[in-house]
Amino acid sequence: MGSYGTMSKPVIKVAALCGSLRKASFNGGLIRAAIELSKEQITGLHVEFIDTSSLPMLNTDLEDNGRFPAEVEEFRQKILEADCCFFASPDYNYSVTPLLKNALDWGSRPPNVWAGKAAAVVSACGGGGRAQYHLRQIGVFLDLHFINKPEYYLNAFQPPVKFNGDGDLIDSDARERLKQVLLSLQAFTLRIQGKS
């Protein structure tokens, strides 16, 4: 008789990237909630926040014989080791934020570390849809494969209150919807890897 460990799902490693630097960012709150949900309610999913704030702005002069600055090398390695990606992106002027675009661009330098990975995107702001569509377009070139459903746009300013003063997600319905996104990402990742 097989042990429980051999019957359980493989652990899916999720690299979570936030498009905002603000300390109490609502999008950062979505990532913290995703980490909590993965620990408490979803078996076989490990979400890790990947800090991109120390990445220099993309400048190929910083590359040296195929090597990147140390913080870029470390970032790229974390993306390589992940099975899939989870983006929390506000909408800046109808597009993704410079912080997120810079991380995407560094990861795309040859060899492209995003290629072949499943991905999901969520947004907490007044809008969010336009940034998500731009991110999906970028994903086509990067060979990222975004889940289509469920879509997740959280209007953070509409009652009831969704976040506390620290930017933590406190709305139970929003948390449940976020859980469904993570479950969809997990299932799609397993499918892409041929493990479903």
URFEN-V976189 format. One record per pair of residues at least 12 apart in sequence whose C-alpha atoms are under 10 Angstrom apart, sorted by the first residue. I is the first residue (numbers start at 1). J is the second residue. D is the distance in Angstrom with one decimal. If there is no record, write none. Layout:
i=I j=J d=D
i=I j=J d=D
This chain:
i=8 j=43 d=8.4
i=8 j=44 d=7.7
i=9 j=43 d=7.6
i=9 j=44 d=5.7
i=9 j=45 d=9.0
i=9 j=190 d=9.1
i=9 j=195 d=8.8
i=9 j=196 d=8.9
i=10 j=43 d=9.1
i=10 j=44 d=5.9
i=10 j=45 d=8.3
i=10 j=190 d=8.5
i=10 j=195 d=8.4
i=10 j=196 d=9.8
i=11 j=43 d=7.9
i=11 j=44 d=4.2
i=11 j=45 d=5.4
i=11 j=46 d=6.8
i=11 j=83 d=9.2
i=11 j=186 d=9.3
i=11 j=190 d=9.8
i=12 j=43 d=9.4
i=12 j=44 d=6.0
i=12 j=45 d=4.8
i=12 j=46 d=6.1
i=12 j=47 d=8.3
i=12 j=82 d=7.8
i=12 j=83 d=6.0
i=12 j=84 d=7.6
i=12 j=185 d=9.6
i=12 j=186 d=6.8
i=12 j=187 d=9.6
i=12 j=189 d=7.7
i=12 j=190 d=8.0
i=13 j=44 d=8.7
i=13 j=45 d=6.3
i=13 j=46 d=5.0
i=13 j=47 d=6.2
i=13 j=48 d=7.6
i=13 j=78 d=10.0
i=13 j=79 d=9.7
i=13 j=81 d=7.8
i=13 j=82 d=5.0
i=13 j=83 d=5.1
i=13 j=84 d=6.6
i=13 j=85 d=8.5
i=13 j=186 d=9.3
i=13 j=189 d=9.8
i=14 j=35 d=9.5
i=14 j=38 d=9.8
i=14 j=45 d=7.3
i=14 j=46 d=5.9
i=14 j=47 d=4.6
i=14 j=48 d=6.1
i=14 j=49 d=8.4
i=14 j=50 d=9.6
i=14 j=78 d=9.8
i=14 j=79 d=8.8
i=14 j=81 d=9.2
i=14 j=82 d=5.6
i=14 j=83 d=6.1
i=14 j=84 d=5.1
i=14 j=85 d=5.4
i=14 j=86 d=6.5
i=14 j=87 d=10.0
i=14 j=118 d=9.5
i=14 j=119 d=8.9
i=14 j=182 d=9.5
i=14 j=185 d=9.2
i=14 j=186 d=8.9
i=14 j=189 d=9.7
i=15 j=46 d=8.7
i=15 j=47 d=6.2
i=15 j=48 d=5.4
i=15 j=49 d=6.2
i=15 j=50 d=6.2
i=15 j=51 d=9.9
i=15 j=78 d=7.4
i=15 j=79 d=6.4
i=15 j=80 d=9.4
i=15 j=81 d=8.7
i=15 j=82 d=5.7
i=15 j=83 d=7.8
i=15 j=84 d=6.3
i=15 j=85 d=4.8
i=15 j=86 d=6.1
i=15 j=87 d=8.4
i=15 j=119 d=9.3
i=16 j=28 d=9.7
i=16 j=30 d=10.0
i=16 j=31 d=6.7
i=16 j=32 d=9.5
i=16 j=34 d=8.8
i=16 j=35 d=8.9
i=16 j=47 d=6.5
i=16 j=48 d=5.7
i=16 j=49 d=4.7
i=16 j=50 d=5.7
i=16 j=51 d=8.6
i=16 j=79 d=9.4
i=16 j=82 d=9.5
i=16 j=84 d=8.8
i=16 j=85 d=5.9
i=16 j=86 d=4.6
i=16 j=87 d=5.8
i=16 j=88 d=7.6
i=16 j=119 d=9.7
i=16 j=120 d=9.5
i=16 j=121 d=9.7
i=17 j=31 d=7.9
i=17 j=48 d=8.8
i=17 j=49 d=6.2
i=17 j=50 d=5.6
i=17 j=51 d=7.0
i=17 j=52 d=7.5
i=17 j=85 d=7.6
i=17 j=86 d=6.3
i=17 j=87 d=5.0
i=17 j=88 d=6.3
i=17 j=89 d=8.3
i=17 j=99 d=9.7
i=17 j=100 d=7.6
i=17 j=103 d=8.8
i=17 j=104 d=9.9
i=17 j=121 d=9.6
i=18 j=30 d=9.0
i=18 j=31 d=7.3
i=18 j=49 d=8.0
i=18 j=50 d=8.0
i=18 j=51 d=7.8
i=18 j=52 d=8.1
i=18 j=53 d=9.6
i=18 j=86 d=8.6
i=18 j=87 d=6.0
i=18 j=88 d=4.9
i=18 j=89 d=6.1
i=18 j=90 d=8.6
i=18 j=97 d=9.5
i=18 j=99 d=8.3
i=18 j=100 d=7.0
i=18 j=121 d=9.9
i=18 j=122 d=9.8
i=18 j=123 d=9.7
i=19 j=52 d=8.9
i=19 j=53 d=9.6
i=19 j=87 d=7.6
i=19 j=88 d=6.2
i=19 j=89 d=4.8
i=19 j=90 d=6.3
i=19 j=91 d=8.9
i=19 j=92 d=9.5
i=19 j=96 d=7.3
i=19 j=97 d=5.7
i=19 j=98 d=7.8
i=19 j=99 d=5.8
i=19 j=100 d=4.9
i=19 j=101 d=8.4
i=19 j=102 d=10.0
i=19 j=103 d=9.4
i=19 j=123 d=9.5
i=20 j=52 d=9.8
i=20 j=53 d=9.1
i=20 j=88 d=8.3
i=20 j=89 d=7.2
i=20 j=90 d=7.0
i=20 j=91 d=9.8
i=20 j=92 d=9.9
i=20 j=96 d=9.9
i=20 j=97 d=7.3
i=20 j=98 d=9.1
i=20 j=99 d=7.1
i=20 j=100 d=8.0
i=21 j=51 d=9.5
i=21 j=52 d=9.1
i=21 j=53 d=7.2
i=21 j=97 d=9.9
i=21 j=99 d=8.0
i=22 j=167 d=9.5
i=23 j=166 d=7.9
i=23 j=167 d=8.0
i=24 j=163 d=9.4
i=24 j=164 d=9.0
i=24 j=165 d=7.2
i=24 j=166 d=5.0
i=24 j=167 d=4.4
i=24 j=168 d=7.7
i=25 j=90 d=9.3
i=25 j=124 d=8.9
i=25 j=125 d=9.7
i=25 j=163 d=9.6
i=25 j=165 d=9.8
i=25 j=166 d=8.1
i=25 j=167 d=5.6
i=25 j=168 d=8.5
i=26 j=88 d=9.0
i=26 j=89 d=9.6
i=26 j=90 d=8.7
i=26 j=123 d=8.5
i=26 j=124 d=5.9
i=26 j=125 d=7.5
i=26 j=154 d=9.5
i=26 j=156 d=7.5
i=26 j=162 d=9.0
i=26 j=163 d=7.0
i=26 j=164 d=9.3
i=26 j=165 d=9.8
i=26 j=166 d=8.8
i=26 j=167 d=5.1
i=26 j=168 d=7.1
i=26 j=169 d=7.5
i=27 j=87 d=8.9
i=27 j=88 d=5.3
i=27 j=89 d=6.4
i=27 j=90 d=6.7
i=27 j=122 d=8.0
i=27 j=123 d=6.3
i=27 j=124 d=5.5
i=27 j=125 d=8.0
i=27 j=154 d=9.5
i=27 j=156 d=9.7
i=27 j=167 d=8.2
i=27 j=168 d=9.3
i=27 j=169 d=9.3
i=28 j=49 d=9.2
i=28 j=87 d=9.9
i=28 j=88 d=7.1
i=28 j=89 d=9.0
i=28 j=90 d=9.9
i=28 j=123 d=9.9
i=28 j=124 d=9.1
i=28 j=167 d=7.3
i=28 j=168 d=8.1
i=28 j=169 d=9.4
i=29 j=88 d=9.1
i=29 j=124 d=8.8
i=29 j=163 d=7.7
i=29 j=164 d=9.4
i=29 j=166 d=8.3
i=29 j=167 d=5.3
i=29 j=168 d=4.6
i=29 j=169 d=5.6
i=29 j=170 d=9.3
i=30 j=87 d=9.5
i=30 j=88 d=6.9
i=30 j=89 d=9.7
i=30 j=122 d=7.9
i=30 j=123 d=8.1
i=30 j=124 d=7.6
i=30 j=154 d=9.6
i=30 j=163 d=9.5
i=30 j=167 d=8.7
i=30 j=168 d=7.5
i=30 j=169 d=6.4
i=30 j=174 d=9.4
i=30 j=175 d=8.5
i=30 j=178 d=7.9
i=31 j=47 d=8.4
i=31 j=48 d=8.7
i=31 j=49 d=7.1
i=31 j=86 d=8.3
i=31 j=87 d=8.2
i=31 j=88 d=6.8
i=31 j=122 d=9.2
i=31 j=168 d=9.3
i=31 j=169 d=9.3
i=31 j=178 d=9.7
i=32 j=47 d=9.2
i=32 j=48 d=9.3
i=32 j=49 d=8.1
i=32 j=167 d=9.4
i=32 j=168 d=7.3
i=32 j=169 d=8.1
i=33 j=168 d=7.3
i=33 j=169 d=6.3
i=33 j=170 d=8.9
i=33 j=174 d=9.9
i=33 j=175 d=7.2
i=33 j=178 d=8.2
i=33 j=179 d=9.0
i=34 j=46 d=9.4
i=34 j=47 d=7.0
i=34 j=48 d=9.2
i=34 j=49 d=9.6
i=34 j=86 d=9.2
i=34 j=169 d=9.7
i=34 j=175 d=8.3
i=34 j=178 d=7.1
i=34 j=179 d=7.2
i=34 j=181 d=9.4
i=34 j=182 d=7.5
i=35 j=47 d=5.2
i=35 j=48 d=6.9
i=35 j=49 d=8.0
i=35 j=182 d=10.0
i=37 j=175 d=8.2
i=37 j=176 d=9.1
i=37 j=178 d=8.6
i=37 j=179 d=6.6
i=37 j=182 d=8.7
i=38 j=179 d=8.3
i=38 j=182 d=8.1
i=38 j=183 d=9.3
i=41 j=179 d=8.3
i=42 j=179 d=8.1
i=42 j=182 d=8.4
i=42 j=183 d=7.6
i=42 j=186 d=9.4
i=43 j=183 d=9.7
i=43 j=186 d=9.9
i=44 j=186 d=8.3
i=45 j=182 d=8.5
i=45 j=183 d=8.7
i=45 j=185 d=9.7
i=45 j=186 d=7.0
i=46 j=82 d=9.6
i=46 j=83 d=10.0
i=46 j=186 d=9.9
i=47 j=82 d=9.4
i=47 j=84 d=9.6
i=47 j=85 d=9.1
i=47 j=86 d=8.4
i=47 j=182 d=9.5
i=48 j=78 d=9.5
i=48 j=82 d=9.1
i=48 j=85 d=9.7
i=48 j=86 d=9.4
i=49 j=86 d=9.1
i=49 j=87 d=9.9
i=50 j=75 d=7.5
i=50 j=78 d=7.7
i=50 j=79 d=8.5
i=50 j=85 d=10.0
i=51 j=75 d=8.2
i=51 j=103 d=9.7
i=52 j=71 d=8.9
i=52 j=72 d=8.9
i=52 j=75 d=7.5
i=52 j=99 d=7.3
i=52 j=100 d=7.9
i=52 j=102 d=8.7
i=52 j=103 d=6.5
i=52 j=104 d=10.0
i=53 j=71 d=10.0
i=53 j=99 d=7.2
i=53 j=100 d=9.4
i=53 j=102 d=9.8
i=53 j=103 d=9.0
i=54 j=71 d=7.0
i=54 j=72 d=8.7
i=54 j=75 d=9.7
i=54 j=99 d=9.8
i=55 j=69 d=8.8
i=55 j=70 d=9.3
i=55 j=71 d=6.2
i=55 j=72 d=6.1
i=55 j=73 d=9.8
i=55 j=74 d=9.9
i=55 j=75 d=8.2
i=55 j=99 d=8.7
i=55 j=102 d=7.9
i=55 j=103 d=7.3
i=55 j=106 d=8.6
i=56 j=69 d=8.5
i=56 j=71 d=8.3
i=56 j=72 d=7.9
i=56 j=99 d=9.9
i=56 j=102 d=8.3
i=56 j=103 d=9.3
i=56 j=106 d=9.2
i=57 j=98 d=9.1
i=57 j=99 d=8.7
i=57 j=101 d=9.8
i=57 j=102 d=6.3
i=57 j=103 d=8.7
i=57 j=105 d=9.4
i=57 j=106 d=8.6
i=58 j=72 d=9.7
i=58 j=101 d=9.6
i=58 j=102 d=6.2
i=58 j=103 d=8.4
i=58 j=104 d=9.8
i=58 j=105 d=7.0
i=58 j=106 d=6.3
i=58 j=109 d=9.7
i=59 j=102 d=10.0
i=59 j=105 d=10.0
i=59 j=106 d=9.0
i=60 j=106 d=9.4
i=60 j=109 d=9.0
i=63 j=109 d=9.8
i=66 j=109 d=9.4
i=66 j=110 d=8.2
i=66 j=111 d=9.3
i=68 j=106 d=9.1
i=68 j=109 d=9.5
i=72 j=103 d=8.8
i=72 j=106 d=7.1
i=72 j=107 d=8.3
i=73 j=106 d=9.3
i=73 j=107 d=9.3
i=75 j=103 d=8.5
i=75 j=106 d=8.8
i=75 j=107 d=8.0
i=75 j=113 d=9.9
i=76 j=103 d=9.1
i=76 j=104 d=9.9
i=76 j=106 d=7.7
i=76 j=107 d=5.8
i=76 j=108 d=9.1
i=76 j=109 d=9.5
i=76 j=111 d=9.8
i=76 j=112 d=9.0
i=76 j=113 d=6.5
i=76 j=114 d=9.0
i=77 j=107 d=9.4
i=77 j=113 d=8.1
i=78 j=113 d=9.3
i=79 j=107 d=7.9
i=79 j=113 d=6.3
i=79 j=114 d=7.0
i=79 j=117 d=9.5
i=80 j=107 d=9.2
i=80 j=112 d=9.1
i=80 j=113 d=5.4
i=80 j=114 d=7.3
i=80 j=115 d=9.1
i=80 j=117 d=9.3
i=81 j=113 d=9.2
i=82 j=113 d=9.7
i=82 j=114 d=9.5
i=82 j=117 d=8.4
i=82 j=118 d=9.9
i=83 j=114 d=9.8
i=83 j=116 d=9.2
i=83 j=117 d=6.4
i=83 j=118 d=7.4
i=83 j=119 d=9.2
i=83 j=186 d=9.4
i=83 j=189 d=7.1
i=83 j=190 d=9.0
i=83 j=192 d=9.8
i=83 j=193 d=8.7
i=84 j=114 d=8.6
i=84 j=116 d=8.8
i=84 j=117 d=5.1
i=84 j=118 d=4.8
i=84 j=119 d=5.5
i=84 j=120 d=8.4
i=84 j=144 d=8.8
i=84 j=145 d=9.1
i=84 j=146 d=9.6
i=84 j=185 d=7.9
i=84 j=186 d=8.4
i=84 j=188 d=9.4
i=84 j=189 d=6.6
i=84 j=190 d=9.8
i=85 j=114 d=8.6
i=85 j=117 d=7.1
i=85 j=118 d=6.4
i=85 j=119 d=4.6
i=85 j=120 d=6.5
i=85 j=121 d=8.5
i=85 j=144 d=8.7
i=85 j=145 d=9.5
i=85 j=146 d=9.0
i=85 j=185 d=8.7
i=85 j=189 d=9.6
i=86 j=118 d=8.8
i=86 j=119 d=5.7
i=86 j=120 d=4.9
i=86 j=121 d=5.9
i=86 j=122 d=7.9
i=86 j=146 d=9.4
i=86 j=181 d=9.6
i=86 j=182 d=8.5
i=86 j=185 d=8.4
i=87 j=100 d=8.7
i=87 j=119 d=7.6
i=87 j=120 d=6.2
i=87 j=121 d=4.6
i=87 j=122 d=6.3
i=87 j=123 d=8.3
i=87 j=132 d=9.2
i=87 j=135 d=9.1
i=88 j=100 d=9.3
i=88 j=120 d=8.6
i=88 j=121 d=5.8
i=88 j=122 d=4.9
i=88 j=123 d=5.5
i=88 j=124 d=7.7
i=88 j=128 d=9.7
i=88 j=132 d=9.2
i=88 j=152 d=9.9
i=89 j=121 d=7.0
i=89 j=122 d=6.3
i=89 j=123 d=5.1
i=89 j=124 d=7.4
i=89 j=125 d=8.8
i=89 j=128 d=7.2
i=89 j=129 d=9.6
i=89 j=131 d=7.0
i=89 j=132 d=7.2
i=89 j=135 d=8.8
i=89 j=153 d=9.8
i=90 j=122 d=8.6
i=90 j=123 d=5.6
i=90 j=124 d=6.3
i=90 j=125 d=6.1
i=90 j=126 d=8.8
i=90 j=127 d=8.0
i=90 j=128 d=5.7
i=90 j=129 d=9.0
i=90 j=130 d=9.5
i=90 j=131 d=6.9
i=90 j=132 d=8.5
i=90 j=153 d=9.7
i=91 j=123 d=7.9
i=91 j=124 d=8.8
i=91 j=125 d=7.3
i=91 j=126 d=8.4
i=91 j=127 d=6.6
i=91 j=128 d=4.8
i=91 j=129 d=7.5
i=91 j=130 d=6.7
i=91 j=131 d=4.9
i=91 j=132 d=7.9
i=91 j=134 d=9.8
i=92 j=127 d=9.6
i=92 j=128 d=8.5
i=92 j=130 d=9.0
i=92 j=131 d=7.2
i=93 j=130 d=8.8
i=93 j=131 d=8.4
i=94 j=127 d=8.9
i=94 j=128 d=8.0
i=94 j=129 d=8.2
i=94 j=130 d=5.2
i=94 j=131 d=5.7
i=94 j=132 d=9.2
i=94 j=133 d=9.3
i=94 j=134 d=8.3
i=95 j=128 d=8.5
i=95 j=129 d=8.9
i=95 j=130 d=5.9
i=95 j=131 d=4.1
i=95 j=132 d=7.6
i=95 j=133 d=8.1
i=95 j=134 d=6.0
i=95 j=135 d=7.8
i=96 j=128 d=9.0
i=96 j=130 d=8.2
i=96 j=131 d=4.8
i=96 j=132 d=7.4
i=96 j=133 d=9.1
i=96 j=134 d=6.7
i=96 j=135 d=6.6
i=96 j=138 d=9.9
i=97 j=131 d=8.1
i=97 j=135 d=9.9
i=100 j=135 d=9.3
i=101 j=135 d=8.6
i=101 j=138 d=9.1
i=104 j=135 d=9.4
i=104 j=138 d=8.5
i=104 j=139 d=9.0
i=104 j=142 d=8.4
i=105 j=138 d=9.7
i=105 j=142 d=9.2
i=107 j=142 d=8.9
i=108 j=141 d=9.2
i=108 j=142 d=6.6
i=108 j=143 d=9.7
i=109 j=142 d=10.0
i=112 j=142 d=7.3
i=112 j=143 d=8.8
i=113 j=142 d=8.7
i=113 j=143 d=9.6
i=113 j=144 d=9.8
i=114 j=139 d=8.6
i=114 j=141 d=9.9
i=114 j=142 d=6.1
i=114 j=143 d=6.7
i=114 j=144 d=6.1
i=114 j=145 d=9.4
i=115 j=139 d=9.1
i=115 j=140 d=9.8
i=115 j=141 d=9.1
i=115 j=142 d=6.0
i=115 j=143 d=4.7
i=115 j=144 d=5.8
i=115 j=145 d=8.6
i=116 j=142 d=8.5
i=116 j=143 d=5.6
i=116 j=144 d=5.8
i=116 j=145 d=6.9
i=116 j=189 d=9.9
i=116 j=192 d=8.2
i=116 j=193 d=9.3
i=117 j=139 d=9.9
i=117 j=142 d=9.5
i=117 j=143 d=7.4
i=117 j=144 d=5.3
i=117 j=145 d=6.1
i=117 j=146 d=8.5
i=117 j=188 d=9.9
i=117 j=189 d=7.5
i=117 j=192 d=8.0
i=117 j=193 d=9.0
i=118 j=139 d=10.0
i=118 j=143 d=9.1
i=118 j=144 d=6.0
i=118 j=145 d=4.6
i=118 j=146 d=5.8
i=118 j=147 d=7.2
i=118 j=185 d=7.1
i=118 j=186 d=8.8
i=118 j=187 d=9.8
i=118 j=188 d=6.8
i=118 j=189 d=5.4
i=118 j=190 d=9.1
i=118 j=191 d=9.4
i=118 j=192 d=7.3
i=118 j=193 d=9.3
i=119 j=136 d=9.4
i=119 j=139 d=8.8
i=119 j=144 d=6.4
i=119 j=145 d=5.7
i=119 j=146 d=4.5
i=119 j=147 d=6.3
i=119 j=148 d=9.7
i=119 j=182 d=9.9
i=119 j=184 d=10.0
i=119 j=185 d=6.7
i=119 j=186 d=9.5
i=119 j=188 d=8.7
i=119 j=189 d=8.1
i=120 j=132 d=9.6
i=120 j=136 d=9.3
i=120 j=144 d=9.5
i=120 j=145 d=8.3
i=120 j=146 d=5.3
i=120 j=147 d=5.7
i=120 j=148 d=8.2
i=120 j=149 d=9.1
i=120 j=150 d=9.4
i=120 j=151 d=8.9
i=120 j=152 d=9.3
i=120 j=181 d=7.4
i=120 j=182 d=8.0
i=120 j=184 d=8.7
i=120 j=185 d=6.3
i=120 j=186 d=9.8
i=120 j=188 d=9.9
i=121 j=133 d=9.6
i=121 j=135 d=8.2
i=121 j=136 d=8.6
i=121 j=146 d=7.7
i=121 j=147 d=8.3
i=121 j=148 d=9.5
i=121 j=150 d=9.9
i=121 j=151 d=8.0
i=121 j=152 d=7.4
i=121 j=153 d=9.2
i=121 j=181 d=8.7
i=121 j=185 d=9.8
i=122 j=150 d=9.7
i=122 j=151 d=7.4
i=122 j=152 d=5.0
i=122 j=153 d=6.2
i=122 j=154 d=8.0
i=122 j=178 d=8.2
i=122 j=181 d=8.4
i=123 j=151 d=9.4
i=123 j=152 d=6.4
i=123 j=153 d=5.0
i=123 j=154 d=6.0
i=123 j=155 d=8.4
i=123 j=156 d=9.3
i=124 j=152 d=8.4
i=124 j=153 d=6.1
i=124 j=154 d=4.6
i=124 j=155 d=5.9
i=124 j=156 d=5.7
i=124 j=157 d=9.1
i=124 j=162 d=9.5
i=124 j=163 d=9.9
i=125 j=153 d=7.7
i=125 j=154 d=6.3
i=125 j=155 d=5.2
i=125 j=156 d=5.3
i=125 j=157 d=7.3
i=125 j=158 d=9.7
i=126 j=153 d=8.7
i=126 j=154 d=7.7
i=126 j=155 d=5.0
i=126 j=156 d=6.5
i=126 j=157 d=6.7
i=126 j=158 d=8.5
i=127 j=153 d=7.2
i=127 j=154 d=8.0
i=127 j=155 d=6.8
i=127 j=156 d=9.3
i=128 j=152 d=9.0
i=128 j=153 d=6.2
i=128 j=154 d=8.1
i=128 j=155 d=8.6
i=129 j=151 d=9.3
i=129 j=152 d=8.9
i=129 j=153 d=6.9
i=129 j=154 d=10.0
i=132 j=151 d=9.6
i=132 j=152 d=9.5
i=132 j=153 d=9.1
i=136 j=148 d=9.9
i=145 j=188 d=9.1
i=145 j=189 d=9.2
i=145 j=192 d=9.0
i=146 j=185 d=8.4
i=146 j=188 d=9.0
i=146 j=189 d=9.9
i=147 j=181 d=8.5
i=147 j=184 d=7.2
i=147 j=185 d=6.5
i=147 j=186 d=9.9
i=147 j=187 d=9.7
i=147 j=188 d=7.1
i=147 j=189 d=9.3
i=148 j=181 d=9.7
i=148 j=184 d=9.1
i=148 j=185 d=9.6
i=149 j=180 d=9.2
i=149 j=181 d=7.5
i=149 j=184 d=7.4
i=149 j=185 d=9.2
i=150 j=177 d=8.2
i=150 j=178 d=9.0
i=150 j=180 d=7.2
i=150 j=181 d=5.9
i=150 j=182 d=9.5
i=150 j=183 d=9.9
i=150 j=184 d=7.6
i=150 j=185 d=9.6
i=151 j=177 d=9.2
i=151 j=178 d=9.5
i=151 j=180 d=9.8
i=151 j=181 d=7.6
i=152 j=174 d=9.1
i=152 j=177 d=7.6
i=152 j=178 d=7.4
i=152 j=180 d=9.6
i=152 j=181 d=7.5
i=153 j=174 d=9.7
i=153 j=177 d=10.0
i=153 j=178 d=9.9
i=154 j=174 d=7.5
i=154 j=177 d=9.7
i=154 j=178 d=9.7
i=156 j=169 d=9.6
i=162 j=174 d=7.5
i=162 j=175 d=9.4
